[in-house]
Amino acid sequence: MKVTKTNSKEYSWGQKCKGWHLLNTNELSIIQEIMPIETQEVKHKHSKSQQFFYILQGQATFIIGDKKYKVDKNQGMHINPNIIHQIKNQTNENLEFLVISQPHSHGDKIIENE
């Protein structure tokens, strides 16, 4: 089956952010997400899931541990399990990206207390 945002399940999260489950199995998740201007995810980690973020549009700011990284269009960021991380859109344009999780990360999110 051909997969697009239009024929995938949409959901909302965080501060007006949206995602589309392009592939959603227990072992692998591929989600396309959009983060509007000046939005961010909470700091968290996953006990089992590794994740790979690939930027389709805009620039992401990742906070990984105590380090900050800027990741541009056509670049990616890999995050191993048990690593505290956060993605932010600190620009004046929407941020669009793919997040690939193995295994599926839903239900495996541990929010980090600030």
Backbone hydrogen bonds, N-H to C=O, Kabsch-Sander energy under -0.5 kcal/mol:
donor,donor_aa,acceptor,acceptor_aa,energy
8,S,5,K,-1.2
9,K,21,H,-0.6
11,Y,19,G,-2.3
13,W,17,C,-2.2
16,K,14,G,-1.3
17,C,13,W,-1.9
18,K,34,I,-2.0
19,G,11,Y,-2.5
20,W,32,Q,-2.2
21,H,9,K,-2.3
22,L,20,W,-1.1
22,L,30,I,-2.0
23,L,30,I,-1.8
25,T,28,L,-2.7
29,S,101,S,-2.4
30,I,23,L,-2.6
31,I,99,V,-2.3
32,Q,20,W,-2.1
33,E,31,I,-0.5
33,E,97,F,-3.0
34,I,18,K,-2.5
35,M,95,L,-3.1
38,E,89,N,-0.8
38,E,91,T,-0.6
39,T,36,P,-1.0
39,T,89,N,-0.5
41,E,87,I,-2.6
44,H,85,H,-2.2
45,K,110,I,-1.7
47,S,108,D,-0.8
50,Q,102,Q,-2.2
51,Q,79,I,-2.8
52,F,100,I,-2.2
53,F,77,M,-2.8
54,Y,98,L,-2.7
55,I,75,Q,-2.6
56,L,96,E,-2.8
57,Q,96,E,-2.1
60,A,71,V,-2.9
61,T,88,K,-2.5
62,F,60,A,-0.5
62,F,69,Y,-2.9
63,I,86,Q,-2.6
64,I,62,F,-0.6
64,I,67,K,-2.5
65,G,63,I,-0.5
65,G,84,I,-2.0
67,K,64,I,-2.1
69,Y,62,F,-2.6
71,V,60,A,-2.9
71,V,69,Y,-0.5
73,K,58,G,-0.6
74,N,55,I,-2.7
75,Q,72,D,-1.4
77,M,53,F,-2.2
79,I,51,Q,-3.2
82,N,46,H,-3.3
83,I,80,N,-1.0
84,I,82,N,-0.5
85,H,44,H,-3.1
86,Q,63,I,-1.4
88,K,61,T,-2.6
89,N,39,T,-3.1
90,Q,88,K,-0.6
95,L,35,M,-2.8
96,E,57,Q,-2.3
96,E,94,N,-0.5
97,F,33,E,-2.2
98,L,54,Y,-2.7
99,V,31,I,-2.7
100,I,52,F,-2.8
101,S,29,S,-2.7
101,S,99,V,-0.5
102,Q,50,Q,-2.2
104,H,26,N,-1.7
108,D,105,S,-2.3
110,I,45,K,-3.0
110,I,108,D,-0.5
111,I,109,K,-0.6
112,E,43,K,-2.6
